[in-house]
Amino acid sequence: MSGEISSILSGALMQEARLDVLANNAANVNTIGFKEDKVFRIPDSSRPVWETPDGTPLKGMTLNTEVAIPVASYVNMEQGRLIETHNALDVSIDGKGLFVVQGMGKNLYTRKGSFTLNQDGTLVTQDGFPVMGQGGPITINGKEVEITQDGTIVVDGQEMDKLNLVEFPDSVRMLKAGDACFEPADPNVQPTQAQSASVLQGYVEGSNVDPIRVMTEMIDVLRGYESYQKAMLSMNDIVSKTVNEVGKIT
């Protein structure tokens, strides 16, 4: 009987884990540059280590030695919708690619192009991370700023620098590292220069969360969780009857 209860509990915890991820996605529907987490079922919950769809080893979530939650998540790096802002320092990437910024003592990667200038005239993210160009951190001293489709930055008619746009293979698993920033799960993986990225000035990239789909998935998860609850209550009734009635003198 303990095996059946463990199986039901594992299923309920799986739905709970899915709901946590979906709720976070839903809360960030309007967050600029946000990338949703996708939940997938681990095919073999008897192993202590599983692989993601891209082949990256990933530890599963374990409640105890008998009950494992057979789900994990990965970041969906697909492009979100582009939002026009008319701000000269807002830039978005149409196509595959990432901006390079310096944060937490290392290079981080983002598609959140809502940039600004700090007191030194350095182009930075909203968190103050310097945005990297081909020659290092980008400095802008001037009034009229134009950013071309290939990322070239022209200030008052003079070319100053070029945005460093990179990309990773689709098989590389990315981890979240702060506000809409990412880094590869394997620190030894190095990016290459983006080949098909087109920069749009005066636009930012919105979240890639589909609100209708995520709400539909949340409803489905809640129904699944309720089903496991009912099964658990039913199993509890069976156990209670077994304890109270088996061996009872009639």
PyMOL commands that set and color helices and strands:
alter all, ss='L'
color gray80, all
select helices_A, chain A and resi 2-27+211-245
alter helices_A, ss='H'
color red, helices_A
select strands_A, chain A and resi 37-41+49-51+57-59+61-62+68-69+71-75+82-84+91-94+98-103+106-110+116-117+123-124+132-133+136-137+145-147+152-155+158-162+165-167+174-176+181-184+192-193+198-201+203-205
alter strands_A, ss='S'
color yellow, strands_A
deselect
rebuild
show_as cartoon
